[in-house]
Amino acid sequence: EKGGHPTFMDKEIAEQPQALADTLRGHFDGTRIVLDEQRLGEDDLRTVDKVFVVACGSAFHSGLVAKYAIEHWTRLPVEMELASEFRYRDPVLDRDTLVVAISQSGETADTLEAVRHARRQRARVLAVCNTNGSQIPRESDAVLYTHAGPEIGVASTKAFLAQIAANLMVGLSLAGALGTKYPDEIGREFAELEKMPQAVADTLALMEPVRQLGRELADARAVLFLGRHVGFPVALEGALKLKELAYMHAEGFAAGELKHGPIALIEDGLPVVVVMPSPRAQPLLHSKLLSNIREIQARGARTIVIAEAGDDAVAPFADTLIELPVVPALLQPLITTVPLQILAAEIARSRGYDIDKPRNLAKSVTVE
Ligand code: F6R
């Protein structure tokens, strides 16, 4: 049942190219992005003037990634909200608000209650979900299913990548309805997405040095993760994976925040994973990250750098350099997440932990 893999998590990491391909398949009809269930018309989407995205844990991080793309493509304000916080404040919602609820299980109580709250305020709700017939899609106005297949490992991997792809399709669907993108532009973005299963497969083939690194880091006390722009949610996800699986203190930061506090944590030998933006596509951010890396290396950090292949400028400052395929900037999280999943799994395994069933965690959290 694990298809020759030692754990479900290893199997599910390996299945990520397929999960992405299955999630994308059939969703572009040559003109627009096709949702799976739509109990609201194009007209309803046309009047949307604000988007809230609600989710928990990894699903929240997938939404944070997509926020950058959805704002860029639609020019609508997009607010990312932890589902557990959303209804306990007084969010400003009305008929022209679209609430996107992301949930692998479709049964997460915090997210379900956020959906109910939104609907009581007459907002429209679109669910991104991996489980057919689960509660969140049942209570939503529209649904886009991720087709990651059943995820048995408690820590989310393939569902997370599929969520990012689906969230991006939500953005393209909205951009189509609002007219901020023409069908041919949507087609071009979708074609880039369709190349990602191969890019993830190519990334998976490069992971042996990451496994080796995981074994070396088994005794580390803590690990920090830095990123910017779409690399920031990847840093958060990398840290969450490490907490969940290896029970290690791990934190993700937006690298620009470093000097506002976290740099005080840097000490000799502390492993710091840095998700580099592309030097080609994001030169300004790249140079900012480069100076961050120099700062932390000068203070003794052990720098582990996830970079685009051919990023020669960063190489001298990387104690370990993991080079990944070149992909469009907004899609980078689909590949930069992979080494962080594998790093967390390998550290946890080296420490002797059951990576499919981390302590204290349940696969679906049906209580608030
Ligand atoms: C992390 C993880 C959790 C879930 C979160 C939301 O590896 O699995 O953080 O992402 O509990 O679950 P769903 O997506 O089922 O609503």
Boltz pocket constraint, residues with backbone or C-beta under 6 A from the ligand:
constraints:
  - pocket:
      binder: B
      contacts: [[A, 56], [A, 57], [A, 58], [A, 59], [A, 60], [A, 102], [A, 103], [A, 104], [A, 105], [A, 106], [A, 107], [A, 108], [A, 111], [A, 154], [A, 155], [A, 156], [A, 157], [A, 240], [A, 244], [A, 362], [A, 363], [A, 364], [A, 365]]
      max_distance: 6.0
